[in-house]
């Protein structure tokens, strides 16, 4: 397996060579030269596998330059009941026949990001130890990536983490999960601005090859291919669970509804579908910052200005530039890197591009994507409905996914809604919706009262660089 850039300006590389890189040198994102394609027999052979076996069966296709025994050991250390509170790792809860929640929030930080980040921490440590190198990770978070990265990387040898977040825009629980990590290799930087400004700075630093090489800068954001690959696994796991034991894998299709901000989670579903998993629809659920819904409905992709980004009750989706959308666009335009470079150049200069009426946009239905938008009132109504009808409490982002998913539900096709975080992370909205407190898992009882350490800065790339230089690994 070799990886190429969506913008065509990078030589094909193996997985361990791109793992530490983040963006490609031309500013594009790494993707496989071609997606692995599974036969019906191979899919049938995966049915009934436990999570670790399934993860190895899939990830070994993307990470084939890591010896099989060493990759297997790394996976076995990552996906344990001790870390994810269940041998099942991603349990499915059936609300009613044909309607399911795929539980992705059982890891250390109670959000789906843990499923990829815990593996990424092990991969980083493995490769760095082999090479005798160190790494300074620069990341951006709208709420969940940061805490998942910090909990995965804390105490890891040869690794320091510099995490940018929008000051005052996360829930108190999310902020406390990050800022209470006091390990000396963790550095939290709260920027005066919105998430997109944090993400832009990560990309600016990533596009400075001299600084990146001198200070050994890597990334944990979903622009890192390893995160996408790890997320592919739970689409297979959810599919096999709801289509039932004893049935041939090719006999049934399913729909997935996914709350989406940076497009990484649902893009992993697109990869699973491209590998041959029988997914009928990938349902994109956005909040009021609905740049993705606008594209899938109209063909126009328009990034919002920072002043236009709305602070919502599903804050992890308060994003107007969906980084992983470039990977999808690469496939949509027939893997034409020159076309992607042209479109993203237009996005940088004009703030938008429009594929309406083009052959490219006419291909969207073939890729399985549909979309919709959810508002704060929709969130409240959906949280109340799921609590009333099924005695199940869901968080605000999951509610966005359920709301939009139900709009596309078909009686003959199972619908899996991805549960992306636990309700306790957004307790103010839960109280507004249900008039009660969400349950707090053990260890989180006094989280917001713990000591916190973070730096507040303006959203200035040079200031961030200076801070990294002053604190990076020697």
Secondary structure, DSSP 8 states (H G I E B T S, - for coil): --EEETTS-S--B-HHHHHTT-S-TTS--EEESS-----HHHHHHHTT--HHHHHHHHHHHH-TTS-HHHHHHHHHHHS-HHHHSSTTSS-EEEEETTEEEEE---STTSBTHHHHHHHHHHHHHHHHHHHT--EEEEEEESSSHHHHHHHHHTT-TTEEEEEEEETT-S-HHHHHHHHT---TTEEEEEEES-HHHHHHHHHHHHT-HHHHHHTTEE--STTSHHHHHHHHHHHHHHHHHHH-TTS-GGG--EEEEEE-SSSHHHHHHHHHHHTT--EEEEEEEE-SS-HHHHHHHHSEEE---GGG----SSGGG--SS-TTHHHHHHHHTTS-HHHHHHHHHHHHHHSEEE-TTSHHHHTHHHHTEEEEE--HHHHHHHHHHHHHHHS----HHHHHHHHHHHHT--TTSEEEEEE-B-GGGGHHHHHHHHSS-----TT-TTGGGS----EEEES-HHHHHHHHHHHS--
